[in-house]
Every structure is written in structure tokens, then in C-alpha cells.
């Protein structure tokens, strides 16, 4: 607030007959100055709000990435990062969309799958594997190489085995060719707490592997047979992808993980290399173009505070479905 002059009576000894008028002028001037200051601050905060909104929209629409492709031939890169599942950044939908865009671009000299994944859904991994094979048939002159960073295990290796060649670091971890289904059993805890389980089903196996009921031997055997079938599909895909480069041993399909050095010896990996070295020395196109489908800020916000948190908690408590990891 501005400090307004106080409308006191005419000071003693003052002979100016215009003092009241001058006082009113001072009050009016102070009031106008305050209004101007408020207006300026109002405009400032409005502009600041619009600026934040513009930045949010800019990021939400992924306008920060340049759509301009480099001149001449380039190496297309598709990043397979994190768990391979239907709702994540490494879903079959997003990876396949990126691969299709990469192969369709006439300036793509070759495609690199940059993999850093512990695995995930055998279904999602299989869909990506099949799409790679389809695209390689459709575009026979465009090679596709997998480059392993820290980890390429289970579903990650399932995907990588579809590539023409696999490159890794000596300390990378590869393999883990196996399938698991994990969960918890709470029957002992319920007995200690005096909690009674009341489960009603229509169909004798509808409560299949219910964590609050004793494990049925027949259901356990059925689940094991199902996992063995998925494991055979995984093994068949690896054998088909790697061919006679694979040096099979009793342990290679046991679920063990191997270093990049061991992977080269076993035929799980072809050679050592990075994204840059493969683009430069193998594909002969040093310019990299990232075709990965990225989550925008709105998707990340929704995932962080949305239903995925509840789903994650349920999965932690009650277990997951089959996973190649």
C-alpha cells in the first residue's frame, strides 16, 4: 500500500490557501501510482502463468524433439529400456511402432536395437520378435543389430535373438533364458491371526494359485507345465534367431545369466560393440536418429499418480503372471 498523506488540518503558520487542493492532488497521484503498480504486477503474473502453461503444453506434445532428420544416410536407433510389458515404454506397441518408422524411412542405412532390459512379458517379447522378423523380410537390405548395454536378460534376450547380430560390452549381462511365475502364500499368517478364508467359485480351478488358500498339487503341476511350454517357445525362438552360432550346453537354457565375454564364447553374442561403434564401423552411417516412442509428460504424470501405482502394489502382494526374466 502507498503511504497516503494524512488529511490533517492546515499546519500552523501555513499561509498557502491552496493547501487542500495540493493535498488532494497528492492523494490522487499516490492512488494512481498504486493502481499502475498493481496492474504491472498483474500483467507479470499473467504472463508468468501463460509461460508455465506454454512450457507444459510444449513438453506434453513432445515438441522439444526435432522432427528434422539429418541429411544423407543415418543409423536408426530404437531403445528397449526397462521391463517389457504392455503398459510401459518398452511395450510391443511402442517398440514395433518405432521399428516400423525406422525401416520405412528411406534414409535409414541400418537399425540398432539399444537394449537395457531385465525382461518381462513373454507375449510382448514374442510380438516384438515376430515384428522384427517380418520387417527384415520386408526390408532385406536394411540390417538390424542389437546392442546390449548393462543388461539383456530373458525377454530382452528374446527380442535381441531376432537381430542379425548381437553386440555387447565385456561386462554386459546376457541370457537368463527361462520363465518364472512368482507370488506369495499367506495361509500360515492367516492361521496365526485367526483369519478364515472364504472363497466361493464356480469352476473347481477358478481359484487357481490363490495366495490365501493352500496350494493344490494339481494346480502347481498345471502351472509348471504351462511354464515349460512357454520356455520351449523361448528356446525355439533363440535357436531360430541364433542358428548354428549358438554353442548349446546343458546350462545355456537353464536360466543362468552370462557376461558379455562368456556370451561371445557361447554364441549368445557375436562381438563387442557400442551403438556408436556399430553405427560407424558396421552400418557405416555415423549419424544417429532416435526413433524411440517416448512418453510425454502427461503420460508420465498419469502413470505416476494413476492406476499403475495400485496395480504395482497388487502385483507385489499377490504375484505376477508368467515372465521371461
Secondary structure as UniProt FT lines:
FT   TURN            12..13
FT   TURN            17..18
FT   HELIX           19..60
FT   TURN            61..64
FT   STRAND          74..81
FT   TURN            86..87
FT   TURN            89..90
FT   HELIX           92..104
FT   TURN            106..107
FT   STRAND          108..117
FT   HELIX           122..138
FT   TURN            139..141
FT   STRAND          143..153
FT   HELIX           155..160
FT   TURN            161..162
FT   STRAND          165..168
FT   TURN            170..171
FT   STRAND          173..175
FT   HELIX           187..193
FT   TURN            204..209
FT   TURN            211..212
FT   HELIX           217..242
FT   HELIX           243..245
FT   TURN            250..255
FT   STRAND          257..259
FT   HELIX           260..266
FT   STRAND          271..272
FT   HELIX           275..277
FT   HELIX           278..283
FT   STRAND          288..290
FT   HELIX           297..305
FT   HELIX           307..318
FT   STRAND          323..324
//
